[in-house]
Amino acid sequence: MIFLYAIRDHKIFARFTLLLMCLLCSYSAQSQTTDSAKSVIIPGSGNLDYTKLRQYDITFNIYLQVHQKRDSLGTLHDRLKFLEREGQVERIQVMRLINQPVHFDSVRATNQSLKPIFHYSKNKARKIELYYEKGIVTGKYTPSSGDVITINNSFNLHHFDSNWLDIILQLLPLDENYHTLVQTHEVNANGKSGLVNYEVEVVGQTQITDSQKNTFDVWKVLTRKEDQETTFFLERDSKEVLKIISPVSSQQMMILERIFRQ
């Protein structure tokens, strides 16, 4: 009856049509929001197709933006804080952000069975030991000056680009005979950076002996870039700790820029 009455009065009909369109648009927006939350769009990812990279919910979880379009919030830290305030966050599988500042003091873990990673590196007399556990970074950093700096939430690892750490994250959990291509960020000896493709192969488990005749059960991993091949080993101290025994060449060492927050 209301519909027939609205047809006789064109003004009421116009209002009724407008109301119906608003209801349809509202339902459509809700459907789009639900769909967008299923697929994570990594801010600052450019044209990289992260869906082709192997992902594992094994090291730590981070909250990333689930909007289809990018915003101008700046750093990942700002995005995380914004999404926390807006309640627009969800737990996703770990993804390595290539050439993207990662603020570890903003990472939040939601899975209580997360497996941390031990990361050890030497470059120009620097020594970095990092423990990732339940989304919290702890450890110590020894620069060339020799002063040991404690790494915690007040020590912000502002820019953490390591192409072989990218590779490690793609390998977890370690599968024998696993073979893939990993796209990662690399800085060469001349300071030039760019994205390169590495062919990665997990050969399998083996044993190595250090200078003190200590024997370690390790995983042997081969990485190939064009005609260059590098071997490095991973030691699983326990189910909760993975240690990089031998890194690759110096051109591929970790770049660590540090800033301090009070």
C-alpha positions in Angstrom: 0.0 0.0 0.0 2.8 2.4 0.9 4.5 1.6 -2.5 1.3 2.3 -4.5 0.7 5.5 -2.6 4.2 6.6 -3.3 3.8 6.1 -7.0 0.8 8.5 -7.1 2.8 11.2 -5.4 6.1 11.8 -7.3 7.7 13.6 -4.4 7.1 10.7 -2.0 8.2 8.3 -4.7 11.5 10.1 -5.1 12.1 10.0 -1.4 11.2 6.4 -1.2 13.6 5.6 -4.1 16.4 7.6 -2.4 15.9 5.7 0.9 16.0 2.4 -1.0 19.3 3.4 -2.7 20.8 4.4 0.6 19.9 1.0 2.2 21.5 -0.8 -0.8 24.7 1.2 -0.7 25.0 0.6 3.1 24.6 -3.2 2.6 27.2 -3.1 -0.3 29.7 -1.2 1.9 29.4 -3.7 4.7 30.0 -6.5 2.2 33.1 -4.9 0.8 34.5 -4.3 4.3 34.1 -8.0 5.1 35.8 -9.0 1.9 38.7 -6.6 2.3 39.5 -7.9 5.8 40.2 -11.3 4.3 43.0 -10.1 2.0 45.8 -8.0 3.5 47.3 -5.2 1.5 50.8 -4.4 2.6 51.4 -0.6 2.7 54.4 0.5 0.7 54.7 -2.9 -1.1 54.7 -1.3 -4.6 54.1 -3.9 -7.3 55.4 -6.9 -5.4 53.1 -9.9 -5.4 53.4 -11.2 -1.8 50.8 -13.8 -2.5 53.4 -15.8 -4.4 55.8 -15.8 -1.5 55.6 -18.6 1.1 54.1 -17.6 4.4 54.2 -19.2 7.8 52.5 -18.3 11.0 55.5 -19.5 13.0 57.8 -16.6 14.1 55.7 -13.6 15.1 52.4 -12.0 14.0 52.0 -8.3 13.1 49.0 -6.2 12.5 48.8 -4.8 9.0 46.4 -2.5 7.2 43.4 -4.3 5.7 42.1 -1.4 3.6 42.1 -1.8 -0.1 43.5 1.7 -0.7 46.6 3.1 0.9 46.6 6.0 3.4 49.2 8.7 4.0 49.9 7.8 7.7 53.6 7.5 7.1 55.5 4.8 9.0 54.3 1.3 9.9 54.3 2.4 13.5 51.8 5.1 12.8 49.6 2.7 10.8 49.6 0.2 13.6 48.7 2.8 16.2 46.0 4.2 14.0 44.5 0.7 13.3 44.7 -0.1 17.0 42.7 3.0 17.8 40.2 2.3 15.1 39.9 -1.4 15.9 40.7 -2.3 12.3 43.3 -5.0 12.9 43.4 -8.7 12.6 46.0 -11.5 13.1 47.7 -12.5 10.0 50.6 -14.8 9.0 54.1 -13.3 9.2 55.2 -11.4 6.1 58.7 -9.9 5.7 58.4 -6.2 4.6 61.0 -5.8 1.9 62.7 -2.3 1.9 60.2 -1.1 4.5 60.9 0.3 7.9 59.8 -2.1 10.6 59.2 -0.9 14.1 59.6 -3.9 16.3 58.4 -2.0 19.4 55.0 -1.9 17.7 54.6 -5.6 17.0 51.8 -7.4 18.8 51.6 -11.1 19.0 48.3 -13.0 19.4 49.4 -16.6 19.2 50.9 -18.0 22.4 52.7 -20.8 20.6 54.9 -18.5 18.5 58.5 -19.6 17.9 61.1 -16.9 18.3 64.2 -16.5 16.1 67.7 -15.9 17.2 69.6 -13.7 14.8 73.3 -13.4 15.0 75.4 -11.3 12.7 78.9 -9.7 12.5 79.7 -6.8 10.2 82.5 -4.3 10.7 83.1 -5.4 14.3 79.4 -5.0 15.1 77.6 -7.8 16.9 73.8 -8.1 17.0 71.9 -10.7 18.9 68.1 -10.6 18.6 65.4 -12.7 20.2 61.9 -12.6 18.8 59.4 -14.0 21.3 55.7 -13.4 21.4 56.1 -10.2 19.4 58.7 -8.7 21.7 62.3 -8.0 20.6 65.1 -8.4 23.2 68.8 -8.9 22.9 71.9 -6.8 22.7 73.8 -4.8 20.2 77.6 -4.3 20.4 78.8 -1.6 18.0 82.5 -1.1 17.0 83.0 1.0 20.1 82.5 -2.1 22.2 79.8 -0.6 24.4 77.0 -3.1 24.8 73.5 -1.7 24.3 70.5 -3.5 25.6 67.8 -4.0 23.0 64.2 -3.7 24.3 61.2 -1.7 23.4 63.1 1.6 24.1 65.7 0.5 21.5 63.9 1.0 18.2 65.3 -1.0 15.2 64.2 1.5 12.7 65.4 0.1 9.5 66.0 -3.7 9.4 66.9 -4.8 5.9 68.6 -8.1 5.6 68.1 -10.1 2.4 69.2 -13.3 4.0 66.9 -12.8 6.9 64.2 -12.4 4.3 65.2 -15.8 2.9 65.2 -17.4 6.4 61.6 -16.2 7.0 60.5 -17.7 3.8 62.1 -21.1 4.7 60.4 -21.5 8.0 59.6 -24.2 8.9 62.6 -25.9 7.4 61.5 -28.5 4.9 64.1 -30.8 3.4 64.4 -30.5 -0.4 62.4 -27.3 -0.3 63.2 -25.2 -3.4 61.8 -21.7 -4.3 62.6 -18.2 -5.6 62.7 -15.5 -3.0 62.6 -11.8 -3.9 64.5 -9.7 -1.4 66.1 -6.4 -0.9 69.9 -6.1 -1.2 72.5 -3.4 -0.7 75.8 -4.0 -2.5 79.3 -2.9 -1.5 78.8 0.4 -3.4 75.8 1.3 -1.3 73.3 0.8 -4.1 70.1 -1.0 -3.2 67.5 -2.9 -5.2 65.3 -6.0 -5.4 66.9 -9.2 -6.5 65.7 -12.8 -7.0 67.4 -15.6 -5.1 67.0 -19.2 -5.8 66.9 -21.0 -2.5 67.3 -24.7 -1.8 67.2 -26.5 1.5 69.6 -29.4 1.0 68.8 -31.1 4.3 70.2 -31.8 7.7 74.0 -32.2 8.3 76.7 -31.7 10.9 79.4 -29.1 11.2 82.3 -28.7 13.7 83.7 -25.4 14.9 87.2 -24.5 15.9 86.7 -25.9 19.4 85.7 -29.3 17.9 82.1 -28.8 19.0 79.6 -30.5 16.7 76.3 -29.0 15.7 73.3 -30.5 13.9 72.4 -28.0 11.3 70.3 -27.4 8.2 72.3 -26.7 5.0 70.8 -24.1 2.8 72.0 -23.0 -0.7 71.3 -19.6 -2.2 72.0 -18.7 -5.8 72.0 -15.4 -7.5 72.9 -15.6 -11.2 76.2 -17.5 -11.2 76.9 -16.9 -7.5 76.2 -19.6 -4.9 76.4 -19.3 -1.2 76.0 -21.9 1.6 75.0 -21.1 5.1 73.7 -23.2 8.0 70.9 -22.9 10.4 70.9 -24.4 13.9 67.7 -25.2 15.8 68.8 -24.9 19.4 65.3 -26.0 20.5 61.8 -25.9 19.1 61.7 -22.3 20.1 65.1 -20.9 18.9 66.6 -20.8 15.4 70.2 -19.6 15.1 72.0 -18.5 12.0 75.4 -20.1 12.2 77.1 -18.7 9.1 75.8 -15.7 7.2 76.4 -15.0 3.5 78.9 -12.6 2.0 79.6 -9.1 3.4 77.7 -7.4 0.6 74.5 -9.0 2.0 75.0 -8.2 5.6 72.3 -6.7 7.8 71.9 -2.9 7.6 71.0 -1.6 11.0 69.9 2.0 11.6 69.1 2.7 15.2 67.3 5.5 16.9 66.5 5.8 20.6 63.2 6.7 22.2 62.8 7.8 25.8 
